[in-house]
Structures are given as structure tokens and as C-alpha cells.
Amino acid sequence: MKKVWFKPSGHREAIVASFDQAASSLMYEGIRRNIEELQYDTIVSGTVYGTLLNFKGALAKMGESTYQEPYNKPPQAPILYIKPRNTLTSHHQPIPLPKDVDQLQIGPTLGVVIGRTASRVKKHEAHHYITGYTIANDVTVPHDSVFRPAVKHRARDGFCPIGPWIVEKESLDSPDHLSIRAWVNGKLVLENTTKNLLRSVGELLEDVTEFMTLRKGDTLLVGVPEEAPLVKANDVVRIHIDGVGLLENTIIHEFEVSQKGSDRS
Amino acid sequence: MKRARVVFAGAIHEATPFDGKLRLSSGRLVKEDLVTWLPPFEPQTAFALGLNYADHASELSFNAPDEPLVFLKGPNTFVGHKGETERPEDVTFMHYECELAVIIGKTARNVKKEDAYDYVAGYTIANDYAFRDYLENYYRPNLRVKNRDYCTPLGPWFVDRDDIKDPMDLKLRTYVNGELTQEGSTKNMIFGIPQLIEYLSSFMTLSTGDVILTGTPKGTVNVNVGDEVITEIEGLGQLSNTIINRT
């Protein structure tokens, strides 16, 4: 049993529950519920920051191009971007497929949820600043060039399912050897581990908080593994991270998504 | 109407200018130098434009973009009027950027440029500092350059939309230690306010409290520790900031 925080649909505050992975259940307020019976609101409250090229394989895939125009040299500092509030959604919410594109790239990743103001943190003390972990699907419109910020690719409505809950940090031995897997329509399409991060969770927190403060409730996504698959309308995407949980969403044509689904703030 | 958010005597107040003083929402009058200024509203999603004035783009040896060059900022980066911004010791080039900030007033999706001003609540001044030493060519400009703590002064006032007759014809000026170093006009934006709202809302939903920093004209020079930087926009006032050392 793991302690988690989640927000049942309609509740104003997050509530504490026990997550039983083997039984696929959440126990709260004395009741055991199957995790698929529940409806979840977005659990994160602060700013969600994504990290580009933080899997060794993702950087390796760029090959020699990092030495060529327009990049000229490999990245030195963490490359970050923001997943703004219009992108945030939760378990089982549709991911809208915009009318101007026919494929999306999914982005299975671990979210590190900050528990207190983190500025100039050292990697060996990083865990003091973390509340827990969650799962995110950092969806993007596929783009090859990473020269300019990709707001139009990454910041579409509903492009960051996250949750369904935050699992407390104490329930994981370490965030640095978690297996991440993703299935599309039941077929395993991605398998990787946070062992392959270029900057481990602690190193990433150190290098990010060197230049910007993270606040309680902010979430830092550690990066998307290489070969993240492309998906199309009606595909069901399921992401699993060991010890953290699972996150499932379906790609739905934008025009089929109700106003409620696309206009969350 | 214009209003500020200030800290006075241990509490946050809304304040309006009155006879050279500030009038708190309770009606009490206080001297300006007794308050601490906060950003005049709490920015939600914050967009900023790169290279949105042709003269500034050529100053940086870039061609004007075909599509708006947009990046996002987090809440950690904002600081109020009369605030302080740190200059790291290893930096050789830190420059200010005087920018018109456009505050969104209601949910906006697929807005046509003809209707764009219906979605604007008001305006303020932003100073979007940049640290050129930290530029790298990945998602450029990245957060290490543009999202450092307290590196985006905002204020002093939230000025209602209808108080500004033509936001696309405002003089912008920057003074460093009293000397005029930057001068331009919002007339010279490549993508104006209506186009930017049309562009952004064409692919994402904008909401109340979102803000667009619309870019800066030519005249960005290096500033040093101890410098007082005043960014000014016609009709919106003057936003002051002091550069301090980061140790």
C-alpha cells in the first residue's frame, strides 16, 4: 500500500488515499474503490516544466547535428519548457487531436512534484524538496527542429494529461531506476527506465534551481525517452511507471471533444 | 482606471493613484515610498515575443520571423515596480527589454483579429531582461536566459483597456541612470496585438490573467550592478528596477 494524493472529480481539495497496485484499488475514507471507477481532476497545482533531451538516447539520436547549424554545440544547461494550464488534464480525459494535424507524438514521463520552495538545491539534498511523483503524458505535435521554442507544438489544449495521483516519495526507493512503459491500443510501444536519464532527478533539480526557483506544487517532468511513438485519432495511450501508477487517455478529434473537455482552466 | 497591488503595513492592498499618493481600497491615503510594489496582477500563462520589432531583429542579426516567435515564462520571474534584479557575476551581457504587456480578460479561442480587443482587460509595462551569455540554440531563448527569478519587472499599474486609445501607437523608452538608451513605438511591432491574439488563440485557449509581452524595439544595451533601469510606456507610466549583484 502506498500513500497517494488525488482529487476526485468535483472535490476542491486533494485527498489522501492508499494505493494498492496489486488490487488496482484506492482506499480512502474507509472505502475501497477500483481505480477505474473513479473520476479524477488534475492533481498538480503549480507550474509544470518539461525537460528536453534528458534521455541519453534522445540526445544520441540527434547525433552529429548538435555540432551543426543551427545548434553548433551540444546543450550545456537543462533545456526547459512550460506546459501551461490549458494543457493540463487527467486520467481518462480525451487528448484533443487538433484539426490541422493528423498525428501526435506522445511523451511518457515521470513528474517530480515539489514540496517546498527549492532554490539552489544540491543534488544530495534534492529529496528534501520533493513531495512525490506522478505520471505525465507530455504530448506534442511532432517537430524535428528544436531550435525555436515549440509553444505551438507543445501547448495545445489538453496536451498534458498528468496524474491520476501523486505517490509520496517515501514509497519509492529511488526515482532513478523506474521502468517507464507505454502501450498504444494494448500494444507495448515504449520501454525505458529513468536509469537512462542524462541528469538524474537530483542533478536536474540542482541544475534547474541554480537559475530558477521551483515552488510547492510545481512539477518538473524529467524528459521523454527517445522513439516516443506517434498516435492518431481514437488511439488509446496507456503509460505505466513502476511504483507510481498508470495513466490512460484516448486521442479524440478536437471537434468531438465537448467544450467542457477542451476549456478546462 | 489604473490600479496597483502593494504591500502596506503587513498586508496586500489594491491601490489607485490619488493626488500624488496612493489610495488603498479602504480609502486610506499613503505615501508611495511607504509601500512595496507587487506586480499589478498575478500572471497566469505568460507569453513573450522574440524579435517582434524589425529594428531589434536586425540589431541582433536576425531576419524578422514569418510566424510569431513565442516563448513562455513561469511565475518565479516576475517582480514589481522598484524591485531588484540580480546580475550573475559571470555574465558579460545583460540587457533590458521595454515591452507592452497585454492582459487577457476572458476566455479566448479562435478569436479573429477584428474582435481581439474584446478579449483584452488592460495593459502594463514589462521589462523582459535577457542574459546573452546563457543563450544556447535549443528552444532558444530558453528559460535560463528568460525565466530567472525576479528578472521580469512588471507594473507599476494595471491600466484598463479603454483608457488607452490606441495601444498600437505608444512610445516606449528606457532610461539607464537617467539617460535615454532605448526609444521606439508600438507602431513598429511586426505582429500587432490583434494578430498575436488571433495567432495564439488559433491553437490554444487563453484565459483571464494570461499576459502577452509583445517584444522590444531597438536599443538594448548592457546594464551593470547598481544601474537604475526605467522602462516607460506612454499612458502606462514608468517601471523602475535596480540591478544588484548575485553572489
Contacts between the chains, C-beta under 8 A, distances in Angstrom:
chain1	res1	chain2	res2	distance
A	47	B	74	4.9
A	47	B	75	6.2
A	49	B	74	7.1
A	49	B	143	7.7
A	52	B	138	6.5
A	52	B	139	6.2
A	53	B	138	7.2
A	70	B	137	5.3
A	71	B	137	4.7
A	71	B	138	6.7
A	72	B	137	5.9
A	73	B	136	7.9
A	73	B	137	8.0
A	75	B	136	5.8
A	75	B	138	5.1
A	76	B	136	6.2
A	77	B	134	7.0
A	77	B	136	6.7
A	77	B	142	7.4
A	77	B	144	4.9
A	78	B	144	7.7
A	79	B	136	7.4
A	79	B	138	4.5
A	79	B	139	5.5
A	79	B	142	5.7
A	80	B	139	7.8
A	80	B	142	6.5
A	80	B	143	4.3
A	80	B	144	7.8
A	80	B	147	7.6
A	81	B	72	7.0
A	81	B	139	5.8
A	81	B	143	7.6
A	82	B	45	7.9
A	82	B	72	4.1
A	82	B	73	7.6
A	82	B	74	6.1
A	82	B	143	7.9
A	84	B	44	8.0
A	84	B	45	4.0
A	84	B	72	6.2
A	84	B	204	7.7
A	85	B	44	6.4
A	85	B	45	6.0
A	85	B	207	7.3
A	86	B	45	6.9
A	86	B	204	5.3
A	86	B	205	4.6
A	86	B	206	7.8
A	86	B	207	7.0
A	87	B	204	7.9
A	98	B	203	6.7
A	100	B	203	7.8
A	119	B	149	7.3
A	146	B	138	5.4
A	146	B	139	6.1
A	147	B	137	5.8
A	147	B	138	7.2
A	147	B	139	7.8
A	147	B	140	6.3
A	148	B	69	6.1
A	148	B	139	6.9
A	148	B	140	6.4
A	149	B	69	7.5
A	149	B	70	6.6
A	149	B	71	4.2
A	149	B	72	7.3
A	149	B	139	4.6
A	149	B	140	7.4
A	149	B	141	7.7
A	149	B	142	7.7
A	150	B	139	6.6
A	151	B	47	7.5
A	151	B	70	4.6
A	151	B	71	6.7
A	151	B	72	6.2
A	152	B	67	7.9
A	152	B	70	7.4
A	152	B	203	5.5
A	155	B	72	7.1
A	155	B	203	7.7
A	155	B	204	5.4
A	156	B	203	5.7
A	156	B	204	5.6
A	157	B	204	5.7
A	157	B	205	5.2
A	211	B	134	7.9
A	211	B	143	7.5
A	211	B	144	5.0
A	211	B	147	7.9
A	211	B	148	5.3
A	211	B	149	7.8
A	212	B	74	6.9
A	212	B	76	5.3
A	212	B	77	7.4
A	212	B	143	6.4
A	212	B	144	7.9
A	212	B	147	5.5
A	212	B	148	5.9
A	212	B	149	5.9
A	213	B	76	4.8
A	213	B	149	5.2
A	214	B	76	7.6
A	215	B	75	7.5
A	215	B	76	7.0
A	262	B	109	7.9
A	262	B	205	7.0
A	263	B	107	6.6
A	263	B	109	7.4
A	263	B	205	5.9
A	265	B	107	7.7
A	265	B	205	7.8
A	265	B	207	4.9
